[in-house]
Amino acid sequence: MVTVTGERLQKASGYVRAEARRAPVEVTYHGRPELVVMSVEDYALLRTNRRLAFLREEMPDARIERIAGNRMAPEHADLDALMDE
């Protein structure tokens, strides 16, 4: 997740908006997380999938596809290789 300061949010709102379209952006004030800025699509997905746990057959297809598309950070690529085995 991208993190920006409250000051950067005020000075570069276009940057924060562009980043929030890709993934949620954490906004900090005095070094502490205070807000999360996210796209309308991410918010809608969050609202429709409020359950903490799903049986696989109950899970919405969009959520399964989103999970399947996730990858580890490059420094943990060796863990992705374990999942491919």
C-alpha positions in Angstrom: 0.0 0.0 0.0 1.3 3.4 -0.9 1.6 5.8 2.1 1.6 9.6 1.9 1.7 12.3 4.5 -1.3 14.6 5.1 0.9 17.4 3.7 1.5 15.5 0.5 -2.2 14.8 0.2 -2.9 18.6 0.2 -0.1 19.5 -2.2 -0.4 16.6 -4.6 -4.0 15.4 -4.6 -3.7 14.4 -8.3 -0.9 11.9 -7.4 -3.0 10.5 -4.5 -6.1 10.2 -6.8 -4.0 8.4 -9.5 -2.5 6.0 -6.9 -5.9 5.3 -5.2 -7.3 4.2 -8.6 -4.7 1.4 -8.6 -4.7 0.5 -4.9 -5.7 2.0 -1.5 -3.5 4.8 -0.3 -2.8 5.3 3.4 -2.6 8.9 4.6 -0.5 9.6 7.8 -0.6 12.6 10.1 2.4 13.0 12.5 3.7 9.6 11.5 0.5 7.7 12.3 -2.0 6.2 9.9 -5.3 8.2 9.9 -7.1 7.8 6.6 -7.3 5.4 3.6 -8.1 6.7 0.2 -9.5 4.2 -2.3 -11.3 4.0 -5.6 -15.1 3.7 -5.7 -14.7 0.2 -7.2 -12.6 -0.9 -4.2 -15.0 0.6 -1.8 -18.0 -1.0 -3.4 -16.2 -4.4 -3.3 -15.4 -3.8 0.3 -19.0 -3.0 1.1 -20.4 -6.0 -0.8 -18.0 -8.5 0.6 -18.2 -7.6 4.3 -18.1 -11.2 5.5 -14.8 -12.2 7.0 -14.9 -15.7 5.8 -16.5 -17.5 2.8 -16.8 -21.0 1.7 -15.1 -21.2 -1.7 -18.4 -22.0 -3.4 -20.1 -19.0 -1.8 -17.4 -16.5 -2.7 -18.2 -14.0 -5.5 -16.3 -14.8 -8.8 -14.8 -11.2 -8.8 -13.2 -11.8 -5.4 -11.8 -15.2 -6.4 -10.3 -13.6 -9.6 -8.8 -10.8 -7.5 -7.2 -13.2 -5.1 -5.9 -15.4 -7.9 -4.2 -12.4 -9.5 -2.2 -11.4 -6.3 1.5 -11.9 -6.2 4.1 -11.5 -3.5 6.5 -8.5 -3.5 9.5 -9.2 -5.7 11.8 -9.9 -2.7 9.5 -12.8 -1.8 9.3 -14.3 -5.3 10.7 -17.6 -3.9 7.4 -18.0 -2.0 5.4 -17.7 -5.3 7.5 -20.6 -6.6 6.4 -22.7 -3.7 2.7 -22.0 -4.5 3.3 -23.1 -8.2 4.5 -26.5 -7.2 
